[in-house]
Amino acid sequence: MKIISPYHEILTPLDGDAILPAIELAGRTCYKSEDRISPGSAEAFARRMVASGHHSVIEHVSLTVKFVCDRGVTHELVRHRMASFSQESTRYANYSKEKFGSEITVVKPSFWPEDSPEYASWAAAMQAAEENYLKLVDMGARAEQARSVLPNSLKTEIVMTCNLREWRHVLNLRCAGAAHPQIRELLLPLLAELRDKLPAIFNDLAEKYIGPTGK
């Protein structure tokens, strides 16, 4: 059994020099102010649109992110309707095969220290799940049948695509203090990276949930 921490990977190239001008052109079409487009004007325009709540203009840019996390977290992600998802399938991924190391991979819970009795109990449950999964496969069960004993903590990979407005909505909900700790663990680092790469679109949310740059 392998235990890992969750992480994300942004698959869309985040080139502000390409993304922000596209947002500015779309937005200025509303006001017929295209003549005011100039070198360097796109970032200030995008910031004004976000601050004013005119978020429809940032729907013209989409972003794709791959998450590696536990299956319980993905149940929250896929509730967001304005997005597309492609997820690792436990019907077809047979973890007894060599390409998976003949073992299951689970995601370490963020809320229990590794030296705590709670963590020890969790690890024992994961080990038992792996043993029973592999036993069922040895008995002739197909992967789609043996998966019945796999836990929420099972590692999965999910690719999520949506426009920047929807990403702001997702991050605003899932980075909040009341959100589940494991989805916050996954999405706060994404928000931090998005602030670094597209500050005009995400800086306000990052300041709200992470704090000012440098803190």
C-alpha positions as CSV (number, residue, x, y, z in Angstrom):
1,M,0.0,0.0,0.0
2,K,1.3,3.4,-0.9
3,I,0.3,6.6,0.9
4,I,0.6,10.0,-0.8
5,S,-0.4,13.6,-0.3
6,P,-2.8,15.3,-2.7
7,Y,-1.7,17.7,-5.4
8,H,-2.7,19.6,-8.5
9,E,-1.3,20.2,-12.0
10,I,-2.5,23.1,-14.2
11,L,-2.6,21.7,-17.7
12,T,-3.6,25.0,-19.5
13,P,-0.7,27.3,-20.3
14,L,-1.3,30.4,-18.2
15,D,0.2,33.1,-20.4
16,G,-1.3,36.4,-19.1
17,D,-0.1,38.1,-22.3
18,A,-2.5,36.0,-24.2
19,I,-5.4,35.5,-21.7
20,L,-5.8,39.1,-20.5
21,P,-6.0,40.7,-24.0
22,A,-8.7,38.2,-25.0
23,I,-10.7,39.2,-21.9
24,E,-10.2,42.9,-22.6
25,L,-11.3,42.5,-26.2
26,A,-14.4,40.7,-25.2
27,G,-15.2,43.2,-22.5
28,R,-14.6,46.3,-24.6
29,T,-16.9,44.9,-27.2
30,C,-19.7,45.6,-24.7
31,Y,-18.8,49.3,-24.5
32,K,-17.5,49.7,-28.0
33,S,-14.2,51.0,-26.6
34,E,-11.8,48.8,-28.5
35,D,-10.0,52.0,-29.5
36,R,-8.8,52.2,-25.9
37,I,-6.9,48.9,-26.2
38,S,-3.2,49.6,-25.9
39,P,0.0,47.8,-24.8
40,G,-0.4,46.9,-21.2
41,S,-4.0,48.0,-20.9
42,A,-5.4,44.4,-20.5
43,E,-4.4,43.8,-16.9
44,A,-5.9,47.0,-15.6
45,F,-9.1,46.3,-17.6
46,A,-9.4,42.7,-16.2
47,R,-8.9,44.0,-12.7
48,R,-11.7,46.5,-13.1
49,M,-14.1,43.9,-14.5
50,V,-13.4,41.6,-11.6
51,A,-13.8,44.3,-9.0
52,S,-17.0,45.6,-10.6
53,G,-18.6,42.2,-10.7
54,H,-18.7,42.1,-14.5
55,H,-17.6,38.5,-14.5
56,S,-19.2,37.4,-17.7
57,V,-16.2,38.6,-19.7
58,I,-13.9,36.2,-17.9
59,E,-16.0,33.3,-19.1
60,H,-14.3,33.5,-22.5
61,V,-11.2,31.8,-21.1
62,S,-11.2,28.2,-19.8
63,L,-8.7,26.5,-17.6
64,T,-7.9,22.8,-17.2
65,V,-6.5,21.3,-14.0
66,K,-5.6,17.7,-13.0
67,F,-6.1,16.9,-9.4
68,V,-4.6,13.9,-7.6
69,C,-6.7,13.4,-4.5
70,D,-8.9,10.9,-2.7
71,R,-12.3,9.9,-4.2
72,G,-14.2,11.5,-1.4
73,V,-12.9,14.9,-2.5
74,T,-13.9,14.3,-6.1
75,H,-17.5,13.8,-5.0
76,E,-17.5,17.5,-4.0
77,L,-15.7,18.7,-7.2
78,V,-18.2,17.0,-9.5
79,R,-21.1,18.8,-7.9
80,H,-20.0,21.9,-9.8
81,R,-22.3,21.8,-12.9
82,M,-20.5,24.3,-15.2
83,A,-17.5,22.1,-15.7
84,S,-16.2,19.1,-17.6
85,F,-14.7,16.1,-15.8
86,S,-12.6,13.0,-16.8
87,Q,-11.8,10.7,-13.9
88,E,-9.8,7.6,-13.3
89,S,-12.2,4.6,-13.4
90,T,-12.1,1.9,-10.8
91,R,-14.1,-0.2,-13.2
92,Y,-11.1,-0.5,-15.5
93,A,-8.1,0.3,-13.3
94,N,-7.1,-3.1,-11.8
95,Y,-4.8,-2.2,-9.0
96,S,-3.5,-5.8,-8.7
97,K,-1.7,-5.3,-12.0
98,E,2.0,-4.6,-12.1
99,K,1.6,-1.1,-13.6
100,F,-0.1,-0.1,-10.3
101,G,2.6,-1.8,-8.3
102,S,0.1,-4.5,-7.4
103,E,-1.1,-2.3,-4.6
104,I,-3.6,0.4,-3.9
105,T,-2.6,4.0,-3.4
106,V,-4.4,6.1,-0.7
107,V,-4.3,9.7,0.2
108,K,-3.1,10.7,3.6
109,P,-5.7,12.5,5.7
110,S,-4.6,16.0,6.6
111,F,-6.5,16.2,9.9
112,W,-4.7,13.4,11.9
113,P,-1.0,13.5,12.9
114,E,0.8,10.4,11.7
115,D,1.7,9.5,15.3
116,S,-2.0,9.7,16.5
117,P,-4.2,6.7,17.3
118,E,-6.7,8.0,14.8
119,Y,-4.2,7.8,12.0
120,A,-3.1,4.3,13.1
121,S,-6.7,3.2,12.9
122,W,-7.2,4.7,9.5
123,A,-4.0,3.1,8.2
124,A,-5.1,-0.3,9.4
125,A,-8.5,0.1,7.7
126,M,-6.7,1.0,4.4
127,Q,-4.4,-2.0,4.7
128,A,-7.5,-4.3,5.3
129,A,-9.2,-2.8,2.2
130,E,-6.1,-3.5,0.1
131,E,-5.9,-7.1,1.4
132,N,-9.5,-7.8,0.7
133,Y,-9.4,-6.1,-2.8
134,L,-6.4,-8.2,-3.8
135,K,-8.0,-11.3,-2.4
136,L,-11.2,-10.8,-4.4
137,V,-9.2,-10.3,-7.6
138,D,-7.3,-13.5,-6.8
139,M,-10.6,-15.3,-6.4
140,G,-11.6,-14.2,-9.9
141,A,-13.5,-11.0,-9.3
142,R,-13.3,-8.3,-12.0
143,A,-12.0,-4.9,-11.1
144,E,-15.5,-3.4,-11.3
145,Q,-16.6,-6.0,-8.7
146,A,-13.6,-5.9,-6.4
147,R,-13.8,-2.1,-6.1
148,S,-16.7,-2.5,-3.8
149,V,-14.3,-2.8,-0.9
150,L,-12.2,0.3,-1.9
151,P,-12.3,3.2,0.5
152,N,-13.0,6.9,0.0
153,S,-9.3,7.5,0.7
154,L,-8.4,5.7,-2.5
155,K,-6.2,7.9,-4.7
156,T,-7.9,9.0,-7.9
157,E,-7.0,11.4,-10.7
158,I,-9.5,13.8,-12.1
159,V,-9.2,16.4,-14.9
160,M,-11.5,19.4,-14.5
161,T,-12.1,22.1,-17.1
162,C,-14.2,25.2,-16.7
163,N,-14.1,28.9,-17.4
164,L,-12.4,31.4,-15.2
165,R,-15.7,32.7,-13.7
166,E,-16.6,29.2,-12.6
167,W,-13.1,28.6,-11.2
168,R,-13.7,31.8,-9.1
169,H,-17.0,30.3,-7.9
170,V,-15.4,26.9,-7.1
171,L,-12.4,28.5,-5.2
172,N,-14.7,30.9,-3.3
173,L,-16.7,27.9,-2.0
174,R,-14.0,25.3,-1.5
175,C,-11.3,27.5,0.1
176,A,-13.6,28.9,2.7
177,G,-13.0,28.0,6.3
178,A,-16.3,26.0,6.4
179,A,-15.2,23.8,3.5
180,H,-14.0,20.2,4.1
181,P,-10.4,20.3,5.2
182,Q,-9.3,17.9,2.5
183,I,-10.7,20.0,-0.4
184,R,-9.2,23.1,1.2
185,E,-5.8,21.3,1.3
186,L,-6.2,20.6,-2.4
187,L,-7.5,24.0,-3.6
188,L,-5.7,26.5,-1.6
189,P,-2.4,25.7,-3.3
190,L,-4.2,26.0,-6.7
191,L,-5.5,29.4,-5.7
192,A,-1.9,30.5,-4.7
193,E,-0.6,29.4,-8.0
194,L,-3.4,31.1,-9.9
195,R,-2.7,34.4,-8.0
196,D,1.0,34.2,-9.1
197,K,0.1,33.5,-12.7
198,L,-3.1,35.5,-13.2
199,P,-3.2,38.1,-10.4
200,A,-5.7,40.3,-12.2
201,I,-8.3,37.5,-11.9
202,F,-7.5,35.8,-8.7
203,N,-5.6,38.1,-6.3
204,D,-8.8,39.3,-4.5
205,L,-9.7,35.7,-3.6
206,A,-6.2,34.8,-2.6
207,E,-6.0,37.8,-0.3
208,K,-9.4,36.7,1.2
209,Y,-8.4,33.1,1.9
210,I,-4.6,33.1,2.0
211,G,-3.6,36.6,2.8
212,P,-1.6,39.4,1.1
213,T,1.4,38.4,-0.9
214,G,4.4,37.9,1.3
215,K,2.5,36.6,4.3
